[in-house]
Amino acid sequence: MLNKKTNLTGRQKAAVFLIAVGSEVSSEIFKHLREDEIEQITFEIARLDKITPEDKEKVLVEFNELMMAQEFISNGGIDFARGLLEKALGNQKAIDIINRLTSSLQVRPFD
């Protein structure tokens, strides 16, 4: 099983994500960011020499988990989300995702 932890910073994860989804999608995402955020992420994109397939997969899996949990929360609250995640992924994984998500609700994802 893939260890989903990376040593990448939030900005590096954002850069990997944008590279992974391609220029069309990335340019649409940039339209929703502040200029300073665009500059910071673009800097990280330029610095990334090579992205390993493992890091790319880990970033995409993390993003998917956060989006899945966000959807659960918006449809049924945090308790509903926790219950669904526990059933789908097990107790510890559910706790990890909920903790990351509640942190990201206070700060932007990948910050």
Beta strands, then each sheet from edge to edge (+ up, - down):
end
